[in-house]
Amino acid sequence: MPPAYSGQSLDARALGSSTGQYIIAGVIVLAAFAWSANAFAQTGPAADYKPDLSWGEFKGKTKPDIAPKDSDAFTFTKIHLVYDAKCDPKTGAFTPPTIQTQFFPESSWVDSSKKSDSLLAHEQGHLNLTETVARKMRALFEPVKKLCTCNMTRDQKKAYSEALAAAYKVAVALQNSLQGEHNKYDSETDHGRKPEQQTAWNAKIKEGLGTDTGPPPKPTAEKKCPPPSNTTPPTGGGSTVNPNPTPKPKHPVDCKKCAELKKKTDQLKEDKTSTEQQLSTQEQNVKDNVAKGITGPAADNAKRQVSELKQSLKEIDGELKQAEADAAACDGIGYCPMRSHEGSYVGIGGGLRSTVCNNWQTTRLESKRVDDRLGDDPDACFSSAFRISMYAGYRWTLWDRWMAGLEGDVGFANNTKTHAGIPGTAGSIVTGAGSQNDSVRVKETWDGSFRGRFGYYVLPDTALYATGGLALQSFEATMNCGGGTGSCGANALTPFSASKSTTLVGWTLGGGVESDWGPWLARFEYRYSDFGTETDTFGTRATIGVTADIKMRTHTMLLGIARTFGAQ
């Protein structure tokens, strides 16, 4: 009988890729090496499986300690499993793992006084039994082989890896069950001393081996699909260009077609499964009718349904083969948006613009020759207004899911704020009550920007994006110096009104979400704009000149709809 263990080789590639896992893998490999060296010293070199053992190959000089006490011979055999399966997605070549039945002559023993043909046949049964389990283990990787294809997509690679891991798990379970099979074989045949039971086991083992009783072939890679080519093999000399090469969808323009083909293929597979289940049920009904002797319309109807279902199944098979052939051209495309988003667009938008001058800070009064911070008011120009705009731009698709673009826009809103009093003058040149006859007004109308955009498609037609660039803002500030108890009246000056207008230049930064709906592109966007500090002097020394620093900021929110051109 065989030893109490089956044997297993480790491959560090079967473990993870992190540093900690490499350390663990190294420890395991070293331990395996030490164990293997010790085992080799005890068992000697291994030989491959062979279907015709002879007593000359049992070279053990003494009965091993692990051999049963009532046995007259001992066959040392195990299964050598290596985690070395490989798949080359570029060629579809699959190399199955090494699964080898081994026989150890130096550790196999026989009582020379008990040698007989029947005992040798029993020991040959041990080796053959090990080979039957090894063949079951090899068969587990046949379905995995089919999943190794050319230019595998991410989903295909995931399916292959999961199937490979599942096959290894079952293979190890079979390997671990081997010792129990050998014990059962010895127990039921009494080490070959019960002819009838031995004959039954011989038949069982032969069935497990099949017609091939020779050694298994060495694992080799099989190249299932060559690189794409538009030429046909020459029949004589030279080569001939295929006049009708199979077109491969252009990425990402034909991605929608590929998605439709996949959906159609999946639906046909579901239809096939459902039809097969119905056919199985009806065939069983027909069998039951025959067994029970049932005839008449109900029995005839069951037979007719079987015929119709077989015809339907045949038609579905034909459609499925054609759909799979059409979809084969999509292999290797992987993820891509459902449509190409590249192209230009023109749109209109509406929303809200809020202006904030973080500070209106009066820094100088010319009439008093005061050069200091006299006072400020953060509320001097805060206002919100409805904004309407037009925008246009161009988008490029990058790396399947990424988007980059350039965009310009121009908008209009009537942001106006009138503030009672001149910030910083109350108490300096006029009483607080009198300052109410003075005022400042800040007004912003049109604005514009030229920006870059960069985004990511979280859904096939919906992108989150960031945007930033140059910003422009119209700006007008007016100061009114009132008479009577106002600043001008209190200082015996002629009342006046002074205005300053300019176009502020600054930067803008924001983000948004946009979604394609056929030829239309809808969006929501928020942007913050900073125009620095505008310094203006209103009036002169003779007219109570006021110098102020005005820090301008805007917050803009937009809902927009655009017409795209070129997107497919």
C-alpha positions as CSV (number, residue, x, y, z in Angstrom):
1,M,0.0,0.0,0.0
2,P,1.1,3.7,-0.4
3,P,2.4,6.0,2.3
4,A,0.2,7.9,4.7
5,Y,0.6,11.1,2.7
6,S,0.1,12.0,-1.0
7,G,2.7,14.7,-1.5
8,Q,2.3,18.2,-2.8
9,S,4.8,20.7,-4.4
10,L,4.4,24.4,-3.7
11,D,5.0,27.2,-6.2
12,A,5.5,30.7,-4.8
13,R,3.7,32.1,-7.8
14,A,0.5,30.6,-6.4
15,L,0.7,33.1,-3.5
16,G,0.1,36.8,-3.4
17,S,2.3,39.6,-4.6
18,S,2.6,41.8,-1.6
19,T,5.9,42.0,0.4
20,G,4.4,40.1,3.4
21,Q,3.1,37.4,1.1
22,Y,6.5,37.0,-0.5
23,I,8.1,36.5,2.9
24,I,5.5,33.9,3.7
25,A,6.0,32.3,0.3
26,G,9.8,32.2,1.0
27,V,9.3,30.5,4.4
28,I,7.0,27.9,2.9
29,V,9.3,27.2,0.0
30,L,12.3,26.8,2.4
31,A,10.2,24.5,4.6
32,A,9.1,22.6,1.6
33,F,12.7,22.3,0.4
34,A,13.8,21.0,3.8
35,W,10.9,18.5,3.9
36,S,11.6,17.4,0.3
37,A,15.3,16.8,1.1
38,N,14.4,14.7,4.1
39,A,11.7,12.9,2.2
40,F,14.1,12.2,-0.7
41,A,16.7,10.7,1.7
42,Q,14.0,8.4,3.0
43,T,12.2,7.5,-0.3
44,G,14.9,7.9,-3.0
45,P,14.3,9.1,-6.5
46,A,10.8,8.9,-8.0
47,A,9.9,7.1,-11.2
48,D,7.0,7.9,-13.5
49,Y,3.8,5.9,-13.6
50,K,4.0,2.6,-15.5
51,P,1.3,0.0,-16.1
52,D,3.6,-3.1,-15.8
53,L,5.5,-3.3,-12.5
54,S,7.9,-6.1,-11.8
55,W,9.3,-7.5,-8.6
56,G,12.7,-6.2,-9.6
57,E,11.5,-2.7,-9.1
58,F,10.7,-3.3,-5.4
59,K,14.2,-2.4,-4.1
60,G,13.4,-1.7,-0.4
61,K,15.6,-3.9,1.8
62,T,13.4,-3.8,4.9
63,K,9.7,-3.4,5.5
64,P,8.9,0.3,6.0
65,D,7.5,1.4,9.4
66,I,4.4,2.9,7.7
67,A,3.5,-0.4,6.0
68,P,0.5,-2.3,7.5
69,K,1.7,-5.1,9.8
70,D,-0.4,-7.8,7.9
71,S,0.9,-6.8,4.4
72,D,3.3,-8.9,2.4
73,A,4.3,-6.1,0.1
74,F,4.3,-2.3,0.1
75,T,4.1,0.1,-2.9
76,F,5.2,3.6,-2.2
77,T,3.3,6.0,-4.6
78,K,2.0,9.5,-4.5
79,I,0.7,12.4,-6.7
80,H,3.0,15.2,-7.5
81,L,1.0,18.5,-7.9
82,V,2.7,21.8,-8.9
83,Y,0.8,25.1,-9.1
84,D,2.3,26.0,-12.5
85,A,-0.7,26.4,-14.8
86,K,-0.3,29.4,-17.2
87,C,-2.4,31.3,-19.7
88,D,-0.9,33.6,-22.3
89,P,-3.8,36.0,-23.2
90,K,-2.0,37.2,-26.3
91,T,-2.0,33.8,-28.0
92,G,-4.6,31.8,-26.0
93,A,-2.0,29.2,-25.1
94,F,-2.8,27.3,-21.9
95,T,-0.3,25.2,-20.0
96,P,-2.0,22.8,-17.5
97,P,-0.5,22.2,-14.1
98,T,1.9,19.4,-13.5
99,I,0.0,16.5,-12.0
100,Q,2.2,13.3,-12.0
101,T,1.8,9.9,-10.5
102,Q,5.1,8.8,-8.9
103,F,6.5,5.4,-7.9
104,F,9.4,5.1,-5.5
105,P,11.4,1.9,-6.0
106,E,13.8,2.4,-3.1
107,S,10.9,2.6,-0.6
108,S,8.8,-0.2,-2.2
109,W,9.2,-3.6,-0.5
110,V,8.1,-7.2,-0.8
111,D,8.6,-10.3,1.4
112,S,10.7,-12.4,-1.0
113,S,9.0,-15.6,0.4
114,K,5.6,-14.3,-0.5
115,K,6.2,-13.2,-4.1
116,S,3.4,-14.3,-6.5
117,D,1.6,-13.0,-9.6
118,S,-1.6,-12.3,-7.7
119,L,0.3,-10.2,-5.1
120,L,2.1,-8.3,-7.8
121,A,-1.2,-7.6,-9.5
122,H,-2.5,-6.3,-6.2
123,E,0.4,-3.9,-5.8
124,Q,0.0,-2.8,-9.4
125,G,-3.5,-1.9,-8.4
126,H,-2.2,0.5,-5.9
127,L,-0.2,2.3,-8.5
128,N,-3.1,2.3,-11.0
129,L,-5.4,3.6,-8.3
130,T,-3.1,6.6,-7.8
131,E,-3.1,7.2,-11.6
132,T,-7.0,7.2,-11.7
133,V,-7.1,10.0,-9.1
134,A,-4.4,11.9,-11.0
135,R,-6.4,11.7,-14.2
136,K,-9.5,13.0,-12.4
137,M,-7.4,15.9,-11.2
138,R,-6.1,16.6,-14.8
139,A,-9.7,16.6,-16.1
140,L,-10.6,19.4,-13.8
141,F,-8.5,21.8,-15.8
142,E,-10.1,21.1,-19.2
143,P,-12.9,23.7,-18.6
144,V,-10.3,26.2,-17.4
145,K,-8.4,25.7,-20.7
146,K,-11.4,26.8,-22.7
147,L,-11.4,30.1,-20.7
148,C,-7.9,31.0,-21.8
149,T,-8.4,33.0,-25.0
150,C,-6.6,35.6,-27.0
151,N,-6.6,39.2,-25.8
152,M,-8.8,38.5,-22.8
153,T,-10.9,41.3,-21.3
154,R,-10.8,42.2,-17.6
155,D,-14.0,40.2,-17.0
156,Q,-12.6,37.2,-19.0
157,K,-9.4,37.3,-16.9
158,K,-11.5,37.3,-13.7
159,A,-13.6,34.3,-14.9
160,Y,-10.4,32.4,-15.8
161,S,-8.7,33.1,-12.4
162,E,-11.8,32.1,-10.5
163,A,-12.2,28.9,-12.5
164,L,-8.5,28.1,-12.0
165,A,-8.6,28.6,-8.3
166,A,-11.8,26.4,-8.0
167,A,-10.1,23.6,-10.0
168,Y,-7.0,23.7,-7.8
169,K,-9.2,23.5,-4.7
170,V,-11.0,20.4,-6.0
171,A,-7.7,18.9,-7.2
172,V,-6.2,19.2,-3.7
173,A,-9.3,17.6,-2.2
174,L,-9.0,14.6,-4.5
175,Q,-5.3,14.4,-3.7
176,N,-6.0,14.4,0.0
177,S,-8.7,11.7,-0.5
178,L,-6.2,9.3,-2.1
179,Q,-4.9,7.7,1.2
180,G,-8.5,6.8,2.1
181,E,-9.0,5.1,-1.3
182,H,-5.9,3.0,-0.8
183,N,-6.9,2.0,2.7
184,K,-10.3,0.9,1.4
185,Y,-8.7,-1.1,-1.4
186,D,-6.5,-3.0,1.0
187,S,-9.3,-3.5,3.5
188,E,-11.8,-4.9,1.0
189,T,-9.4,-7.2,-0.8
190,D,-7.4,-8.2,2.3
191,H,-4.2,-7.1,0.6
192,G,-5.1,-9.2,-2.5
193,R,-6.0,-12.4,-0.6
194,K,-9.7,-12.3,-1.6
195,P,-9.9,-13.1,-5.3
196,E,-13.5,-12.0,-5.9
197,Q,-13.1,-8.6,-4.2
198,Q,-9.8,-8.2,-6.0
199,T,-11.5,-8.8,-9.4
200,A,-14.2,-6.2,-8.6
201,W,-11.6,-3.6,-7.7
202,N,-9.5,-4.4,-10.8
203,A,-12.6,-3.7,-12.9
204,K,-13.3,-0.5,-11.0
205,I,-9.7,0.7,-11.5
206,K,-9.7,-0.2,-15.2
207,E,-12.8,1.8,-15.7
208,G,-11.0,4.8,-14.0
209,L,-8.0,4.4,-16.3
210,G,-10.1,4.1,-19.5
211,T,-8.7,2.6,-22.6
212,D,-5.4,4.4,-22.1
213,T,-3.3,2.6,-19.6
214,G,0.0,4.2,-20.6
215,P,1.8,7.1,-18.9
216,P,0.1,10.5,-19.2
217,P,1.5,13.0,-21.8
218,K,3.7,15.8,-20.5
219,P,1.9,19.1,-19.9
220,T,2.4,21.3,-23.0
221,A,1.0,24.7,-24.1
222,E,-1.5,24.6,-26.9
223,K,-1.7,27.6,-29.2
224,K,-5.4,28.0,-29.8
225,C,-5.6,31.2,-31.8
226,P,-2.9,32.9,-33.9
227,P,-2.4,36.7,-34.1
228,P,-5.0,38.4,-36.3
229,S,-4.1,38.4,-40.0
230,N,-5.9,39.5,-43.1
231,T,-4.1,37.1,-45.4
232,T,-4.9,33.6,-46.4
233,P,-2.2,30.8,-46.6
234,P,-0.7,30.6,-50.1
235,T,-1.5,27.5,-52.1
236,G,1.5,27.9,-54.3
237,G,4.1,30.6,-54.0
238,G,3.6,34.0,-52.4
239,S,0.6,35.1,-50.4
240,T,-2.9,36.2,-51.2
241,V,-4.7,39.1,-49.5
242,N,-8.1,38.1,-48.2
243,P,-10.6,40.2,-50.2
244,N,-13.2,39.9,-47.4
245,P,-11.3,40.2,-44.0
246,T,-13.5,40.2,-40.9
247,P,-13.8,43.8,-39.8
248,K,-13.0,44.5,-36.2
249,P,-15.1,47.3,-34.6
250,K,-13.3,50.6,-34.3
251,H,-12.9,51.7,-30.7
252,P,-14.9,53.4,-29.4
253,V,-17.3,54.1,-32.4
254,D,-18.6,50.5,-32.7
255,C,-18.8,49.8,-28.9
256,K,-22.5,50.2,-29.0
257,K,-22.8,47.6,-31.6
258,C,-20.6,45.2,-29.6
259,A,-22.8,45.8,-26.5
260,E,-25.9,45.0,-28.5
261,L,-24.3,41.8,-29.8
262,K,-23.3,40.7,-26.3
263,K,-26.9,41.4,-25.1
264,K,-28.3,39.4,-27.9
265,T,-25.9,36.5,-27.3
266,D,-26.8,36.4,-23.6
267,Q,-30.5,36.5,-24.3
268,L,-30.2,33.6,-26.8
269,K,-28.3,31.6,-24.2
270,E,-31.1,32.1,-21.7
271,D,-33.6,31.1,-24.4
272,K,-31.7,28.0,-25.1
273,T,-31.5,27.0,-21.4
274,S,-35.2,27.6,-21.0
275,T,-36.1,25.6,-24.1
276,E,-33.9,22.7,-23.0
277,Q,-35.6,22.6,-19.7
278,Q,-39.1,22.6,-21.3
279,L,-38.0,19.9,-23.7
280,S,-36.7,17.7,-20.9
281,T,-40.0,18.1,-19.1
282,Q,-42.1,17.2,-22.1
283,E,-39.9,14.2,-23.1
284,Q,-40.3,12.9,-19.5
285,N,-44.1,13.3,-19.9
286,V,-44.0,11.3,-23.1
287,K,-42.0,8.5,-21.4
288,D,-44.5,8.5,-18.5
289,N,-47.4,8.3,-20.9
290,V,-45.9,5.3,-22.7
291,A,-45.1,3.6,-19.4
292,K,-48.6,4.1,-18.1
293,G,-50.2,3.2,-21.5
294,I,-51.9,6.6,-21.8
295,T,-53.1,7.5,-25.3
296,G,-55.4,10.0,-26.8
297,P,-55.3,13.8,-27.5
298,A,-53.2,14.6,-24.3
299,A,-50.5,12.1,-25.2
300,D,-50.5,13.3,-28.9
301,N,-50.2,16.9,-27.7
302,A,-47.2,16.0,-25.6
303,K,-45.5,14.4,-28.6
304,R,-46.2,17.4,-30.7
305,Q,-44.8,19.8,-28.1
306,V,-41.6,17.7,-28.0
307,S,-41.3,18.0,-31.8
308,E,-41.9,21.8,-31.7
309,L,-39.4,22.3,-28.9
310,K,-36.7,20.4,-30.8
311,Q,-37.3,22.6,-33.8
312,S,-37.2,25.7,-31.7
313,L,-34.0,24.5,-30.0
314,K,-32.4,23.9,-33.4
315,E,-33.3,27.4,-34.6
316,I,-32.0,29.0,-31.4
317,D,-28.7,27.1,-31.8
318,G,-28.3,28.5,-35.3
319,E,-29.0,32.0,-34.2
320,L,-26.6,31.6,-31.2
321,K,-23.8,30.4,-33.3
322,Q,-24.2,33.3,-35.7
323,A,-24.4,35.8,-32.8
324,E,-21.3,34.4,-31.2
325,A,-19.4,34.6,-34.5
326,D,-20.5,38.2,-35.0
327,A,-19.5,39.1,-31.4
328,A,-16.1,37.4,-31.8
329,A,-14.9,40.5,-33.6
330,C,-15.4,42.5,-30.4
331,D,-12.9,40.4,-28.4
332,G,-10.2,42.5,-26.8
333,I,-12.1,45.8,-26.9
334,G,-12.7,45.7,-23.1
335,Y,-14.5,48.6,-21.6
336,C,-15.4,51.6,-23.7
337,P,-18.2,54.2,-23.5
338,M,-21.4,53.2,-25.2
339,R,-20.7,56.0,-27.7
340,S,-18.0,58.4,-28.8
341,H,-18.3,61.7,-27.0
342,E,-15.6,63.4,-29.0
343,G,-16.7,66.6,-30.9
344,S,-17.8,70.2,-30.5
345,Y,-20.9,71.6,-28.8
346,V,-22.8,74.8,-28.4
347,G,-25.2,75.5,-25.5
348,I,-27.1,77.9,-23.4
349,G,-27.5,78.0,-19.6
350,G,-29.3,79.7,-16.8
351,G,-28.5,80.0,-13.1
352,L,-27.3,82.2,-10.3
353,R,-24.3,84.6,-9.9
354,S,-23.5,86.0,-6.5
355,T,-20.9,88.7,-6.1
356,V,-18.9,89.3,-3.0
357,C,-16.4,92.0,-2.3
358,N,-14.9,90.5,0.8
359,N,-14.0,94.1,1.7
360,W,-14.7,97.6,0.6
361,Q,-11.8,99.2,2.5
362,T,-11.4,103.0,2.5
363,T,-7.6,103.5,2.8
364,R,-7.3,107.3,2.3
365,L,-9.2,110.6,2.6
366,E,-7.5,113.1,0.3
367,S,-9.2,116.1,1.9
368,K,-7.9,115.2,5.4
369,R,-4.6,113.8,4.2
370,V,-5.3,110.7,6.1
371,D,-3.5,107.7,4.8
372,D,-4.6,104.7,6.9
373,R,-7.2,102.1,7.1
374,L,-10.2,104.1,8.1
375,G,-12.8,101.4,7.9
376,D,-14.4,98.7,5.8
377,D,-17.7,97.0,5.1
378,P,-17.8,93.4,3.8
379,D,-21.4,93.8,2.9
380,A,-20.8,96.9,0.6
381,C,-21.3,95.0,-2.6
382,F,-22.9,91.6,-1.9
383,S,-25.6,90.7,-4.4
384,S,-27.2,87.8,-6.2
385,A,-28.9,87.8,-9.6
386,F,-30.2,85.5,-12.3
387,R,-27.6,84.8,-15.0
388,I,-28.0,83.7,-18.6
389,S,-25.1,82.5,-20.7
390,M,-23.9,80.9,-23.9
391,Y,-21.0,78.5,-24.1
392,A,-19.2,76.5,-26.7
393,G,-16.3,74.0,-26.6
394,Y,-14.7,70.8,-27.8
395,R,-14.3,67.4,-26.1
396,W,-11.7,64.7,-26.6
397,T,-12.0,61.1,-25.3
398,L,-8.8,59.8,-23.6
399,W,-8.0,56.3,-22.3
400,D,-11.5,55.0,-22.8
401,R,-13.1,56.6,-19.7
402,W,-11.3,60.0,-19.5
403,M,-12.4,63.3,-21.1
404,A,-10.5,66.5,-21.8
405,G,-11.7,69.7,-23.4
406,L,-11.6,73.4,-24.0
407,E,-14.5,75.8,-23.4
408,G,-15.4,79.4,-23.6
409,D,-18.5,81.2,-22.3
410,V,-20.1,84.6,-21.9
411,G,-22.9,85.5,-19.5
412,F,-25.0,88.4,-18.3
413,A,-26.5,89.2,-14.9
414,N,-27.5,92.5,-13.3
415,N,-25.7,92.4,-10.0
416,T,-26.2,95.8,-8.3
417,K,-25.8,96.7,-4.7
418,T,-26.3,100.2,-3.2
419,H,-24.8,100.8,0.3
420,A,-25.8,103.7,2.5
421,G,-22.8,105.7,3.6
422,I,-19.2,105.7,2.5
423,P,-17.3,102.9,4.4
424,G,-14.7,104.4,6.7
425,T,-15.9,108.0,6.7
426,A,-18.5,107.9,9.4
427,G,-17.0,109.6,12.5
428,S,-14.0,110.8,10.5
429,I,-15.5,113.6,8.3
430,V,-19.1,113.3,9.1
431,T,-21.3,112.1,12.0
432,G,-22.8,108.6,11.8
433,A,-26.3,110.0,11.2
434,G,-25.2,112.3,8.4
435,S,-23.3,109.6,6.6
436,Q,-26.6,108.1,5.6
437,N,-26.9,110.8,2.9
438,D,-23.8,109.3,1.2
439,S,-23.7,106.1,-0.7
440,V,-21.6,103.7,-2.7
441,R,-22.9,101.4,-5.5
442,V,-21.2,98.4,-7.1
443,K,-22.5,96.9,-10.3
444,E,-21.5,93.8,-12.4
445,T,-23.1,92.9,-15.7
446,W,-21.4,90.7,-18.2
447,D,-18.7,88.1,-17.6
448,G,-16.7,85.6,-19.6
449,S,-14.2,82.8,-19.3
450,F,-11.9,80.6,-21.3
451,R,-11.2,77.3,-19.5
452,G,-9.8,73.8,-19.7
453,R,-11.9,70.8,-18.6
454,F,-10.8,67.3,-17.5
455,G,-13.3,64.6,-16.4
456,Y,-14.0,60.9,-15.9
457,Y,-17.0,58.9,-17.2
458,V,-18.5,57.3,-14.1
459,L,-21.2,55.9,-16.4
460,P,-21.0,55.3,-20.1
461,D,-22.6,58.6,-20.9
462,T,-22.2,60.6,-17.6
463,A,-19.0,62.3,-16.6
464,L,-17.7,64.2,-13.5
465,Y,-15.3,67.0,-14.5
466,A,-13.2,69.8,-13.1
467,T,-12.7,73.1,-15.0
468,G,-10.5,76.1,-14.6
469,G,-8.9,79.0,-16.4
470,L,-9.1,82.7,-17.2
471,A,-12.1,84.7,-16.0
472,L,-13.3,88.2,-17.0
473,Q,-15.8,90.4,-15.1
474,S,-17.3,93.8,-15.9
475,F,-17.1,96.1,-12.9
476,E,-18.5,99.5,-12.0
477,A,-18.2,101.4,-8.7
478,T,-20.0,104.7,-7.9
479,M,-19.6,107.0,-4.9
480,N,-22.2,109.7,-4.1
481,C,-21.2,112.4,-1.7
482,G,-24.4,114.0,-0.3
483,G,-25.1,117.6,0.7
484,G,-26.7,118.8,3.9
485,T,-25.6,116.6,6.7
486,G,-23.7,114.3,4.3
487,S,-19.9,114.2,3.9
488,C,-19.9,117.0,1.3
489,G,-22.3,119.2,3.2
490,A,-20.6,118.7,6.5
491,N,-17.3,119.8,4.9
492,A,-18.8,122.7,2.9
493,L,-18.1,120.9,-0.4
494,T,-20.2,120.7,-3.5
495,P,-22.1,117.4,-3.6
496,F,-20.9,115.1,-6.4
497,S,-21.0,111.6,-7.8
498,A,-17.9,109.8,-9.2
499,S,-17.8,106.4,-11.0
500,K,-15.1,104.0,-12.0
501,S,-15.7,101.2,-14.5
502,T,-13.3,98.5,-15.8
503,T,-13.0,94.8,-16.8
504,L,-11.5,92.7,-14.1
505,V,-9.2,89.8,-15.0
506,G,-8.8,86.9,-12.7
507,W,-9.0,83.1,-12.4
508,T,-11.9,80.7,-12.1
509,L,-12.0,77.1,-10.8
510,G,-14.9,74.7,-10.4
511,G,-16.5,71.4,-11.4
512,G,-19.7,69.8,-12.5
513,V,-21.5,66.8,-13.9
514,E,-22.7,66.3,-17.5
515,S,-24.6,63.6,-19.3
516,D,-25.2,62.9,-23.0
517,W,-28.8,62.3,-24.1
518,G,-28.5,61.4,-27.8
519,P,-27.2,64.6,-29.5
520,W,-27.9,66.7,-26.4
521,L,-25.6,67.4,-23.5
522,A,-27.0,68.4,-20.2
523,R,-24.9,69.7,-17.3
524,F,-24.8,71.3,-13.8
525,E,-21.8,73.4,-12.9
526,Y,-20.4,75.5,-10.1
527,R,-17.5,77.9,-10.4
528,Y,-15.6,80.2,-8.0
529,S,-13.9,83.2,-9.5
530,D,-11.3,85.5,-7.9
531,F,-10.4,88.9,-9.4
532,G,-8.0,90.2,-6.8
533,T,-8.2,93.7,-5.4
534,E,-9.4,96.7,-7.4
535,T,-8.1,100.1,-6.1
536,D,-10.0,103.2,-7.1
537,T,-10.0,106.9,-6.0
538,F,-13.3,108.7,-6.2
539,G,-13.0,112.5,-6.5
540,T,-10.1,114.8,-5.5
541,R,-8.8,116.6,-2.5
542,A,-11.1,119.4,-3.3
543,T,-14.1,117.1,-3.5
544,I,-13.3,114.9,-0.5
545,G,-11.5,112.2,-2.5
546,V,-11.8,108.7,-1.2
547,T,-9.4,105.8,-2.1
548,A,-10.8,102.3,-1.6
549,D,-9.6,98.7,-2.0
550,I,-12.3,96.5,-3.3
551,K,-11.7,92.7,-3.3
552,M,-14.0,91.1,-5.9
553,R,-15.2,87.4,-5.9
554,T,-18.1,85.6,-7.6
555,H,-19.9,82.3,-7.2
556,T,-21.6,81.0,-10.2
557,M,-24.1,78.1,-10.6
558,L,-25.3,76.9,-13.9
559,L,-27.8,74.5,-15.5
560,G,-27.1,74.1,-19.2
561,I,-28.2,72.2,-22.3
562,A,-26.0,72.0,-25.4
563,R,-26.2,70.5,-28.9
564,T,-23.3,68.3,-29.8
565,F,-21.7,67.9,-33.2
566,G,-19.5,64.9,-34.1
567,A,-20.4,62.7,-31.1
568,Q,-21.6,59.2,-32.1
